[in-house]
Amino acid sequence: MTRDYHTEELPPLPQRDYLISAERWLEAPAELRALGADIGVDLVAYKRRIGRYLLWRAGPASRADARYMALAADDPLSQQFTFRLLPDGTGDGLGPDGRRHTRFRTWKEALRDAEDPGAV
């Protein structure tokens, strides 16, 4: 499926039949488009929404060198968090909770649990 997407059109769950590349997201910041450059990966693919964040991945999904980026759907230029997943299963990334995470699961949980600044 080759078409461009606006932020509000990105689906909440993973797409099994096709990938949405960062190149096809019209509001994609330059940092996202270059996410895998330092690890030799060209394709940056959309994965899903976690709370108010859009999750993207550069690199393979399992036990490989990969980099993830989560961007706030309502503020993708200033609300960006990355997680580096290494081939041995270890990782490192700063979450929206201000903590460094060494497990991908706890980093995603921090995204899920982050408060929406617009909520009352």
C-alpha positions in Angstrom: 0.0 0.0 0.0 1.7 3.2 -1.2 0.1 6.4 0.0 0.9 9.3 2.3 -0.6 9.6 5.8 -1.4 12.5 8.1 -0.9 12.0 11.8 -4.6 11.4 12.5 -4.7 8.7 9.9 -2.0 6.5 11.5 -3.8 3.4 12.8 -3.8 2.5 16.5 -2.6 -1.1 16.1 0.1 -2.8 14.0 -0.6 -3.4 10.4 0.1 -7.0 9.3 -0.4 -6.6 5.5 1.7 -3.5 4.9 4.3 -1.2 6.4 3.9 2.6 6.8 7.4 4.1 6.3 8.4 7.4 7.9 8.8 8.7 4.4 5.0 8.3 3.9 4.1 10.2 7.1 3.6 13.8 6.0 4.4 15.3 9.4 7.5 13.2 10.1 10.3 15.2 11.6 13.9 14.9 10.2 15.0 13.0 13.4 12.6 10.2 12.7 13.5 9.9 9.0 17.2 9.5 10.1 16.5 7.2 13.0 18.4 4.2 11.7 21.2 6.0 9.9 23.8 5.3 12.6 23.1 1.6 12.6 22.9 1.2 8.8 19.1 0.9 8.5 17.2 2.9 5.9 13.6 1.8 6.6 11.9 3.4 9.5 8.4 1.8 10.0 5.4 2.7 12.0 4.4 0.2 14.6 1.5 1.4 16.7 0.1 4.0 19.1 0.9 3.7 22.7 -1.1 6.2 24.7 -0.4 9.6 23.1 2.7 8.4 21.4 3.4 7.0 17.9 5.9 4.2 17.9 8.4 3.7 15.0 11.2 1.2 14.5 14.4 1.2 12.5 15.8 -2.3 12.2 14.5 -5.8 12.7 12.1 -6.8 15.5 13.9 -9.6 17.2 17.2 -9.9 18.9 19.0 -7.5 16.6 20.4 -4.0 16.5 17.3 -1.7 16.3 16.3 1.7 17.3 12.8 2.8 18.4 11.4 6.3 18.5 8.2 7.4 20.2 6.8 10.8 19.2 3.8 12.6 20.8 1.1 12.7 18.2 0.1 16.2 19.3 3.7 17.5 19.5 6.1 15.4 17.4 8.9 18.0 17.2 9.5 18.4 21.0 8.1 15.2 22.5 10.5 12.5 21.2 12.0 9.5 23.0 14.3 6.9 21.7 15.2 3.4 22.8 18.2 1.4 21.4 17.7 -2.4 21.4 21.0 -4.3 21.1 21.4 -7.9 19.6 22.0 -9.4 23.1 18.5 -8.2 24.2 19.8 -5.3 26.4 18.9 -1.7 25.6 18.9 1.9 26.7 16.5 4.7 26.4 15.0 7.7 28.2 11.3 7.6 28.8 8.7 10.4 29.3 8.9 9.7 33.0 12.5 11.1 33.0 14.0 7.7 33.8 16.6 5.7 31.8 15.2 2.3 30.9 17.3 -0.8 30.1 14.3 -3.0 29.2 12.1 -2.3 26.2 9.0 -3.4 28.1 9.5 -0.8 30.9 10.2 1.9 28.3 6.9 1.1 26.5 5.1 1.1 29.9 6.4 4.5 30.6 5.0 5.7 27.3 1.6 4.1 28.1 1.5 5.6 31.5 2.6 9.1 30.6 0.1 11.8 31.3 -1.5 13.7 28.5 -0.7 17.4 29.2 -4.1 18.3 27.6 -6.1 16.1 30.0 -8.0 17.7 32.9 
